């Protein structure tokens, strides 16, 4: 049975969603067909699967204490690059323009205010 290799589109509209999808597929590969591989080998597979763009991003990481050869810290660094950056000015704008519309419960209004 041939297993489809995970791929990531670094130009995706929502890179965080794309990374989450990719990471899930990679995790399945690590506990499935690659389960007998060493941690170092799994890191190499991860860098191969991220493609040329992923390796360029990897080369910008400042990983210490052998973290470049451990999958969890490596994936965490990629997640930091893929996750959206917080824009406090825009968040404040959205918060301030919230109105409790007629028919909107207080609970729903308060939930909507939590725009973080």
C-alpha positions as CSV (number, residue, x, y, z in Angstrom):
1,X,0.0,0.0,0.0
2,X,1.4,3.4,-1.0
3,X,1.1,6.2,1.5
4,X,0.5,9.7,0.2
5,X,3.2,12.1,1.3
6,X,2.1,15.2,3.2
7,X,2.7,18.5,1.4
8,X,2.3,22.1,2.5
9,X,1.4,25.1,0.5
10,X,3.4,28.0,2.0
11,X,1.4,30.5,0.0
12,X,-2.0,29.3,1.4
13,X,-4.5,32.0,2.4
14,X,-4.5,30.7,6.0
15,X,-1.1,29.4,6.7
16,X,-2.0,28.4,10.2
17,X,-4.8,26.1,8.9
18,X,-2.5,24.8,6.2
19,X,0.2,24.0,8.8
20,X,-2.3,22.3,11.1
21,X,-3.5,20.1,8.3
22,X,0.1,19.3,7.3
23,X,1.2,18.6,10.9
24,X,-1.7,16.2,11.4
25,X,-0.6,14.2,8.3
26,X,3.0,14.3,9.4
27,X,2.1,13.0,12.9
28,X,0.2,10.1,11.2
29,X,3.3,9.3,9.2
30,X,5.4,9.4,12.4
31,X,3.2,6.9,14.2
32,X,2.6,4.9,11.1
33,X,5.1,4.1,8.4
34,X,7.9,6.0,10.0
35,X,7.4,4.7,13.6
36,X,10.6,2.6,13.5
37,X,12.8,5.6,12.5
38,X,15.0,7.6,14.9
39,X,14.0,11.1,16.1
40,X,16.9,12.5,14.0
41,X,15.5,10.7,10.9
42,X,12.0,12.0,11.5
43,X,13.4,15.5,11.7
44,X,15.0,14.9,8.3
45,X,11.8,13.6,6.9
46,X,10.0,16.7,8.3
47,X,12.4,19.0,6.5
48,X,12.1,17.1,3.3
49,X,8.3,17.2,3.4
50,X,8.3,20.9,4.1
51,X,10.0,21.5,0.8
52,X,12.5,24.1,-0.2
53,X,10.5,27.0,1.4
54,X,10.3,25.0,4.7
55,X,14.0,24.4,4.6
56,X,14.7,28.1,4.1
57,X,12.4,28.9,7.1
58,X,14.3,26.2,9.1
59,X,17.6,27.8,8.3
60,X,16.4,31.0,10.0
61,X,15.6,29.2,13.3
62,X,18.0,29.6,16.2
63,X,17.7,26.2,17.7
64,X,19.9,25.3,20.7
65,X,20.6,22.2,22.8
66,X,20.1,19.8,19.9
67,X,16.5,21.0,19.3
68,X,17.1,20.8,15.6
69,X,17.1,17.1,15.9
70,X,13.8,16.8,17.9
71,X,10.5,16.8,16.2
72,X,8.4,18.7,18.8
73,X,10.6,21.8,19.1
74,X,11.1,21.8,15.4
75,X,7.3,21.7,14.7
76,X,6.7,24.4,17.4
77,X,9.1,26.7,15.6
78,X,7.3,26.1,12.3
79,X,4.0,26.7,14.1
80,X,5.2,30.1,15.3
81,X,6.1,31.1,11.7
82,X,2.7,29.9,10.4
83,X,0.4,31.3,13.1
84,X,-1.1,34.7,12.5
85,X,0.6,37.6,14.2
86,X,-1.5,39.5,16.8
87,X,-2.6,43.0,15.7
88,X,-3.6,44.9,18.8
89,X,-4.6,48.0,17.0
90,X,-7.1,46.1,14.8
91,X,-8.3,44.0,17.8
92,X,-9.0,47.2,19.7
93,X,-10.9,48.6,16.7
94,X,-13.1,45.5,16.5
95,X,-13.7,45.6,20.2
96,X,-14.7,49.2,20.2
97,X,-17.1,48.9,17.3
98,X,-19.1,46.1,18.9
99,X,-22.7,47.0,19.7
100,X,-25.3,44.9,21.5
101,X,-28.0,44.7,18.8
102,X,-31.6,44.4,19.6
103,X,-32.5,40.8,20.2
104,X,-28.9,39.8,21.0
105,X,-28.5,38.2,24.4
106,X,-26.1,39.6,26.9
107,X,-24.2,36.2,26.8
108,X,-23.8,36.4,23.0
109,X,-22.7,40.0,23.2
110,X,-20.1,39.2,25.8
111,X,-18.9,36.2,23.8
112,X,-18.6,38.4,20.7
113,X,-16.5,40.9,22.7
114,X,-13.9,38.2,23.3
115,X,-12.3,38.7,19.9
116,X,-8.8,37.5,20.8
